[in-house]
Amino acid sequence: MDLQLARTFLTVLATKSFVKASETLFVSQSAISLRIQKLEELIGKELLVRSKGGVEPTIYGEQFEEYARAFVQLWDEARYQTSLPDGFDGSLALGCEDSLWPELSAAWVRAIEDEMPTTAVNFNILAPDALTRGLIRGNIDIALVYSPEIRPGLQVEHILDDLLVLVTADGDQTQQQADNYVYCDWGPEFAIAHSRWFPGLKPPQLSLRLGTLLPRFLIESGKSAFMPYRIADDYIAQGQLFFIEGAPRFPFPAYAVWAPGSGPGRIEAALQHLRTAAEKAPWIEFD
């Protein structure tokens, strides 16, 4: 498939408009139409339709989108891998969930930079499903996640332990209040444990997945939510957030996930630096 056709298709999807896609790609609208027509002829299905809301994908377009993204990402990765600047003899593509950046991944990247000076590092903070797709497609070498998906060909190693704790920005609040509670999505295991602990709790009005942005939201809104202790502790020490007494604390371990077949020596070295960074991470201590 022509890379240009795939990029055009994805641009039309993103902008929902042939006109805006032409402006984004600096080509005429007729060129955009011809590219989409050629792509549909190659696939043998109609991929896009015009609606009142703009251009929308057909069911075949929705199915094709994942493959188009994978094709473009694979090409970008191949170009990156084969165009290393002078002085580098290899590269690593790493990623993590945003909540795992502050106290662990940042130290991990610094260690790789110091101890592996001839390795070019491409690091991305992504959602868990995007990290898994990147691992499967070979776009990511090692990912750091809370709830790993067990897939054939991927290896998983426990790296770090955390706890999900219930905190609030209201210093006078001593117990969970349904009208003040925000459900934050920390993965399927948390969802199961949460439903077992609070079987009669009505679904909250607001459900979020904000990661490291959650504390600021709670402080500004005066609400409460579960979050990893390693994110909450600094805000608690500063008196901006408070533990809710008697609330449960759920285990929240972090894992490294990688495909062992790609550059095993470089990956093992990076994993060892990750283990060391985890060992040096602050211990969780409760009063």
C-alpha positions as CSV (number, residue, x, y, z in Angstrom):
1,M,0.0,0.0,0.0
2,D,1.2,3.5,-0.8
3,L,2.2,5.4,2.4
4,Q,0.8,8.6,1.0
5,L,-2.6,7.0,0.6
6,A,-2.6,5.8,4.2
7,R,-1.6,9.2,5.6
8,T,-4.3,10.9,3.5
9,F,-6.9,8.5,4.8
10,L,-5.9,9.1,8.4
11,T,-5.8,12.9,7.9
12,V,-9.3,12.9,6.5
13,L,-10.5,10.8,9.4
14,A,-8.9,13.2,11.9
15,T,-10.3,16.4,10.2
16,K,-13.6,14.9,9.1
17,S,-13.2,17.0,6.0
18,F,-11.6,16.7,2.5
19,V,-11.1,20.5,2.6
20,K,-9.4,20.5,5.9
21,A,-7.3,17.5,5.0
22,S,-6.2,19.3,1.8
23,E,-5.1,22.3,3.9
24,T,-3.3,20.1,6.4
25,L,-1.4,18.2,3.6
26,F,-0.9,21.3,1.4
27,V,-2.5,19.7,-1.7
28,S,-5.7,20.4,-3.6
29,Q,-9.1,18.9,-2.5
30,S,-9.2,17.1,-5.8
31,A,-5.9,15.4,-5.0
32,I,-7.4,14.2,-1.7
33,S,-10.4,12.8,-3.4
34,L,-8.3,11.0,-6.0
35,R,-6.1,9.4,-3.3
36,I,-9.1,8.2,-1.3
37,Q,-10.7,6.8,-4.5
38,K,-7.5,5.0,-5.4
39,L,-7.3,3.6,-1.9
40,E,-10.9,2.4,-2.0
41,E,-10.1,0.7,-5.3
42,L,-7.1,-1.1,-3.8
43,I,-9.1,-2.2,-0.7
44,G,-12.2,-3.0,-2.8
45,K,-14.5,-1.3,-0.3
46,E,-16.0,2.1,0.4
47,L,-14.0,3.5,3.3
48,L,-15.5,7.0,3.8
49,V,-18.9,8.7,3.4
50,R,-20.1,12.2,3.8
51,S,-22.6,13.0,6.5
52,K,-24.1,16.1,8.1
53,G,-21.3,16.0,10.7
54,G,-18.6,15.8,8.0
55,V,-16.8,12.8,6.5
56,E,-17.2,9.6,8.5
57,P,-15.7,6.1,8.1
58,T,-17.9,3.2,6.9
59,I,-17.7,-0.1,8.8
60,Y,-14.9,-1.0,6.5
61,G,-13.1,2.3,7.1
62,E,-13.3,1.7,10.9
63,Q,-11.7,-1.7,10.4
64,F,-9.1,-0.4,8.0
65,E,-8.1,2.5,10.3
66,E,-6.1,0.3,12.7
67,Y,-4.1,-1.2,9.9
68,A,-3.4,2.2,8.3
69,R,-2.1,3.5,11.6
70,A,0.0,0.4,12.1
71,F,1.4,0.8,8.5
72,V,2.3,4.5,9.1
73,Q,3.8,3.8,12.5
74,L,5.9,0.9,11.3
75,W,7.3,3.0,8.4
76,D,8.1,5.9,10.8
77,E,9.8,3.4,13.2
78,A,11.8,1.8,10.3
79,R,12.9,5.2,9.1
80,Y,13.9,6.2,12.6
81,Q,15.8,2.9,13.2
82,T,17.7,3.2,9.9
83,S,18.6,6.9,10.2
84,L,20.4,7.0,13.5
85,P,22.8,10.0,13.7
86,D,26.5,9.5,13.9
87,G,27.8,8.2,17.2
88,F,24.8,5.9,17.9
89,D,24.9,2.2,17.3
90,G,21.3,1.3,18.2
91,S,18.0,2.6,19.6
92,L,15.3,1.8,22.1
93,A,11.6,2.7,21.9
94,L,10.2,2.9,25.4
95,G,6.9,4.0,26.9
96,C,4.9,4.2,30.1
97,E,1.6,5.3,31.5
98,D,1.7,8.9,32.6
99,S,1.3,7.9,36.3
100,L,4.5,5.9,36.1
101,W,6.6,8.8,34.8
102,P,7.3,11.0,37.9
103,E,9.0,8.7,40.3
104,L,10.2,5.8,38.1
105,S,10.3,6.3,34.4
106,A,12.1,9.7,34.6
107,A,14.9,8.1,36.6
108,W,15.0,5.1,34.2
109,V,15.5,7.4,31.2
110,R,18.2,9.3,32.9
111,A,20.1,6.1,33.8
112,I,19.9,4.9,30.2
113,E,21.1,8.2,28.9
114,D,24.1,8.0,31.3
115,E,25.0,4.3,31.1
116,M,24.1,3.7,27.4
117,P,25.5,6.8,25.6
118,T,25.5,5.2,22.2
119,T,21.8,4.2,22.3
120,A,19.2,6.6,20.9
121,V,16.0,6.6,23.0
122,N,12.5,7.4,21.8
123,F,10.2,7.6,24.9
124,N,6.5,8.1,24.8
125,I,3.8,8.5,27.5
126,L,0.7,6.7,26.2
127,A,-2.5,5.1,27.3
128,P,-2.3,1.4,28.2
129,D,-4.0,0.1,25.1
130,A,-1.7,2.2,22.9
131,L,1.3,0.8,24.7
132,T,0.1,-2.8,24.1
133,R,-0.5,-2.1,20.4
134,G,3.0,-0.7,20.1
135,L,4.5,-3.7,21.7
136,I,2.7,-6.1,19.5
137,R,3.6,-4.2,16.3
138,G,7.2,-3.8,17.3
139,N,7.0,0.0,17.7
140,I,7.8,-0.2,21.4
141,D,10.6,-2.3,22.9
142,I,9.6,-2.0,26.6
143,A,6.5,-0.6,28.2
144,L,5.8,0.1,31.8
145,V,2.2,-0.4,32.8
146,Y,-0.1,-1.1,35.7
147,S,-2.4,-3.8,34.2
148,P,-0.5,-5.7,31.5
149,E,-2.3,-7.6,28.8
150,I,-0.9,-11.1,28.5
151,R,-0.2,-11.6,24.8
152,P,1.8,-14.4,23.0
153,G,5.4,-13.3,22.4
154,L,5.4,-10.8,25.3
155,Q,7.2,-11.1,28.6
156,V,6.0,-9.5,31.8
157,E,8.0,-8.8,35.0
158,H,6.8,-7.2,38.2
159,I,8.7,-4.0,38.8
160,L,7.2,-1.9,41.5
161,D,4.4,-1.9,44.1
162,D,2.1,1.0,44.8
163,L,-1.3,1.4,46.5
164,L,-4.5,3.1,45.3
165,V,-5.6,5.3,48.2
166,L,-8.8,7.4,48.6
167,V,-7.9,11.1,49.0
168,T,-9.9,14.3,49.1
169,A,-9.2,18.0,48.7
170,D,-11.8,18.7,51.5
171,G,-9.8,18.6,54.8
172,D,-13.1,18.3,56.8
173,Q,-14.2,15.2,55.0
174,T,-13.7,12.1,57.2
175,Q,-15.6,9.5,55.1
176,Q,-16.5,8.8,51.5
177,Q,-19.4,10.9,50.2
178,A,-21.2,9.7,47.1
179,D,-22.0,13.2,45.9
180,N,-18.4,14.3,46.2
181,Y,-16.8,11.1,44.7
182,V,-15.2,10.8,41.3
183,Y,-14.5,7.4,39.9
184,C,-11.1,7.3,38.3
185,D,-10.5,4.4,35.9
186,W,-7.3,2.5,37.1
187,G,-7.9,-0.6,35.1
188,P,-10.0,-3.8,35.3
189,E,-8.5,-5.2,38.5
190,F,-9.3,-2.0,40.3
191,A,-12.8,-2.0,38.9
192,I,-13.5,-5.5,40.3
193,A,-12.0,-4.7,43.7
194,H,-13.9,-1.4,43.8
195,S,-17.3,-3.1,43.0
196,R,-16.7,-5.7,45.7
197,W,-15.8,-3.2,48.4
198,F,-18.6,-0.8,47.5
199,P,-21.4,-3.1,46.3
200,G,-24.2,-0.6,47.0
201,L,-22.5,2.5,45.7
202,K,-24.4,4.1,42.9
203,P,-22.5,4.9,39.7
204,P,-20.9,8.3,40.1
205,Q,-21.9,11.2,37.8
206,L,-18.3,11.7,36.8
207,S,-15.8,9.0,35.7
208,L,-12.3,10.0,34.6
209,R,-8.9,8.8,33.6
210,L,-6.6,11.7,34.2
211,G,-3.4,10.1,35.6
212,T,-1.0,12.7,36.9
213,L,-3.6,15.5,36.2
214,L,-6.0,14.0,38.7
215,P,-4.6,15.8,41.9
216,R,-5.0,19.2,40.3
217,F,-8.6,18.4,39.3
218,L,-9.4,17.3,42.8
219,I,-7.8,20.4,44.4
220,E,-9.7,22.7,42.1
221,S,-13.0,20.9,42.4
222,G,-12.9,19.9,46.1
223,K,-13.7,16.3,45.2
224,S,-12.4,12.9,46.2
225,A,-11.0,9.9,44.2
226,F,-8.7,6.9,44.4
227,M,-5.1,7.5,43.1
228,P,-1.7,5.9,43.4
229,Y,0.0,6.8,46.7
230,R,3.2,7.8,44.8
231,I,1.3,10.5,43.1
232,A,-0.7,11.7,46.1
233,D,2.0,11.7,48.7
234,D,3.6,15.1,47.7
235,Y,0.2,16.8,47.7
236,I,-0.7,15.2,51.1
237,A,2.6,16.4,52.5
238,Q,1.8,20.0,51.3
239,G,-1.7,19.9,52.8
240,Q,-3.4,20.1,49.5
241,L,-4.9,16.6,49.7
242,F,-6.0,14.4,52.6
243,F,-6.5,10.7,53.3
244,I,-10.1,9.7,53.9
245,E,-10.1,7.7,57.2
246,G,-11.1,4.1,57.1
247,A,-11.1,3.9,53.3
248,P,-9.7,0.7,51.6
249,R,-6.3,0.7,50.0
250,F,-6.0,-1.5,46.9
251,P,-2.7,-3.0,45.7
252,F,-1.5,-1.4,42.5
253,P,1.7,-3.1,41.1
254,A,3.5,-1.9,38.0
255,Y,5.0,-4.2,35.4
256,A,7.5,-4.1,32.6
257,V,6.3,-5.7,29.3
258,W,8.6,-6.4,26.4
259,A,9.1,-8.6,23.3
260,P,12.4,-10.5,23.9
261,G,13.2,-11.2,20.3
262,S,14.3,-7.7,19.3
263,G,17.8,-6.6,20.3
264,P,18.0,-8.8,23.4
265,G,21.3,-7.4,24.7
266,R,20.1,-3.8,24.6
267,I,16.7,-4.6,26.0
268,E,18.2,-6.6,28.9
269,A,20.5,-3.7,29.7
270,A,17.5,-1.3,29.7
271,L,15.5,-3.7,31.9
272,Q,18.4,-3.8,34.4
273,H,18.4,0.0,34.6
274,L,14.7,-0.1,35.2
275,R,15.0,-2.6,38.1
276,T,17.7,-0.4,39.6
277,A,15.5,2.7,39.3
278,A,12.6,0.8,41.0
279,E,14.8,-0.3,43.8
280,K,15.8,3.4,44.4
281,A,12.2,4.6,44.2
282,P,10.9,6.0,47.6
283,W,9.4,3.4,49.9
284,I,5.7,3.8,50.6
285,E,5.2,4.6,54.3
286,F,1.9,5.2,56.2
287,D,1.4,6.7,59.6
